[in-house]
Every structure is written in structure tokens, then in C-alpha cells.
Amino acid sequence: MSRQVTEILRDRSKVTYYQSIRIRPQLVARGVLGHMSSVGLNRYDERHSQHLFDDRSDLLRQVRLHYWVYPYSGRTVLRDFGLGILGGKGSSAIYVLKAYPLAFAMVWNRDFQFEDWQPQSFDPFAGFEPGQEASLPLEFVGLPGQVWPEHVQGNTFAVLHSDGAFVATEKRRG
């Protein structure tokens, strides 16, 4: 999946408003959850086991897995992270995984809506079989900045447990 997006980003003639790649959505969703679950192993949630090890998991019916092209360096993994919108407009626990060339936000409250931007989601693939392939649409314009969604603005507030975050950046030379 990452290789396909990287190939598009490296060839500027391919970077258009819309592209798509071929993936197995159910396998990607479980892989993303596996990466996110590895942060803070001493607080592993046993409820994730069914989604990580059972091919018939209904993970994509329980969460909303958002994704977007992430053309930045560095890596961010946030596990014990939550967002809310002031004024009673909703909140959710969210797992975030960002590493060039893609980013994911696994939102545990499927009704939650981000205040400022709505990334695409895996919702259309919730009923797919584990090995079933699909075309995943990609957008290359209107992308959020490198620190979205953890750098909140407007009426959004964030909460984070310090043991549930990992951020890696390139070592500066000089």
C-alpha cells in the first residue's frame, strides 16, 4: 500500500486531484490496529485480540478508520488520545498513525465528526471479506498540515496520556 502511494508521490505527473490504489481493506485495517496497539504494551487492551487475530473480525463496523495522504517526514503514533468538540458536539477516543506516505485515524465513536476537515474512511469496505481487494481513492489536494489532528484549533480540545504517544523525527545534521 505504502509503496503504491510513494510511487505516485515520486512522479509529479501522477499527482493529480484523484488517484486510487489496490488494497485488501480488512487486512490493512487490522495491520493499522496492530501498529497502534504496540504503543504502550503494558496497557494492551484484550478486546483488540479479536480484531487482530480473527479473520472474520467486524473491526470496520465498530470503528471508523480514516486515512489521508501524508507527504511529511517523521512518524507519529498516538494511542491514548481523545478529541472533543466544545458545545456538546461529540468526542471520541482516537488512535493515530502517521508515517510517510499515509496517515490513519481510528475513531472509536463512529458518530464523531472532526470539526475542521473530514478525511476519507474505510466505511465502504466494512462488509468486505479479509482477502477481498478494492480500489482505495486517494486525494492529493486540501490535505491537512503535518500535526493534524493532534494540534487542535477552534472548538476542538484534545486529551492525551503521555505513555500512549510516540513521535520520531529525523536527526538534524550539523
N, C-alpha and C positions, 0 to 999 in steps of 0.2 A: 504494500500500500504506500509506504513512505517513498519507496524507490520510484513509483509511478508519478507521484506529485513532484519529487525532486527533478525528474526528467523534464517535466513541464516547466518548472521554475527556471531551470538552467537554459532553456531555449526560449528566449524572449518572444519569438514569433508564435509560440504555442500559448503564451499567457494572454488569453482573451477573457472577456467577461465570464464566459461559461465553458467549462470542460467537464469531463467525467472520467472516472477510473473504474475498473472492475475489482470488486472485493467480495468477500464472504462476510456479510454484516454480523451474523451471530458470532462468528469466530473473532472478529475484530472487537466486538463489544466485550466479550469475555477476556480477551487479551488486555484491553484497556483497564478493566476492573482488576485484573491480576497485577498489573503495574502499579495501580493506585493502592491496592491492598498491601503492597510491600513496604509502604511508608508507615512506620510505627508498628512493626510486627508484634511488639509486646501488647498491642491493643487490637489484635486481629479479631474481626467480627465473624463468628462461626456461620452466621446467616449467609455470608458470601460464598461459602463452600458449595452450596447447591448450584450457584451460578458459575463457579469456576470449574467444577468437575462433572457436571451433568449436562450432556449434550442437548437435553430437552428443556433446559432452563428457560424460564419466561422473563429473563432479565429485562428485555426491551419492552415488556408490558408493565414492569414495575418502576422503571426509571426512564427519564428522557435523556438520551445520550446526544448531546450537541457536539458539533465539530466545525472547524474552520481552518483555512489555510493559515499557517503561522510562519511567515518568512523571516523570522528573527533567530539570532543565535541564543545560546543558553537554554537551560531546561528548568522547568518548574513543575513540582508535584505538590499539590495541596490535598490533604486528606480530611482533616478535621476542620473544615471550612464551611461557613454558612453565610448566606446573603439574605437580606430582608429589605423590603421597601416600606418606608415610613407611611403611616396613614392606613395601616391595615390592608395593604395591597399584596401581602404574601411574603413567605420566607421559605427557605429550603436548605438542607444540608447539600453540599456540592463537593464532588471530587473533581480536581482539575489536573490535567496532564498536558504540558506544553513542551514540545521539542520539535525543532525544525524537521519537517516542513508542515506538521499538523498539530492542532491543539484539540483537546476534548474537555467537555464539562459534563459530568454525570450528575444530573439533577434528580434528587431522590423524591421531591414533591413534583409530580408530573404537571400540576396546575401552575407552578411558579413561572412567571414571565420576567425576564430581565427588563430593567427599566429603560435602558438606552439602546439596545441592539439585540436582535434575535438571531442567533446563529442557526444554521440548518441542523436537522436532527435525523436520527436513525428511525424515527417513528414509522415510516412506510415499510420498514423491514421487520417489524415486531413478529409477524407471523411466518417468517422465513424458516426453512429447515437449516440445520447447522452448516451443511456443505453447499447450500444454495448460493449461487453468485448473483450479484446485482450491479447495476451501474450507479455509482455514487456521484452525484453532481457536486462540482466544486465551483466556488466563486472566488474571483481574484480582485474584485474592487469593493470598496466600502468596508474593508477589514478593520477590526479594532486595533488599538495600539498593543505594544508588547506586554503591558502589565494589566490588560483587561482579562478577567473581570475582577481581579483582586484589588485593584486601585479604584475604589468606588467614588462616585460623584453624584450630585443631585440628591435625591431622596433615598438612595441606597446606602445600607450600612452592612459592614462585614464583621464577622467574628472568626477567630482562628485560634486553635490550640497549637502552641509552639512546637510540640513534638510531632505534629502532623503536617509539617511543611519541609520542603527541600527545594532549594534554588541553587543552581550551578551556573556560573558564567565563565567565560574564557579568561585565562590568566593574562593580565596585561603585560605586554613586553616593554622592556625599557628600564 
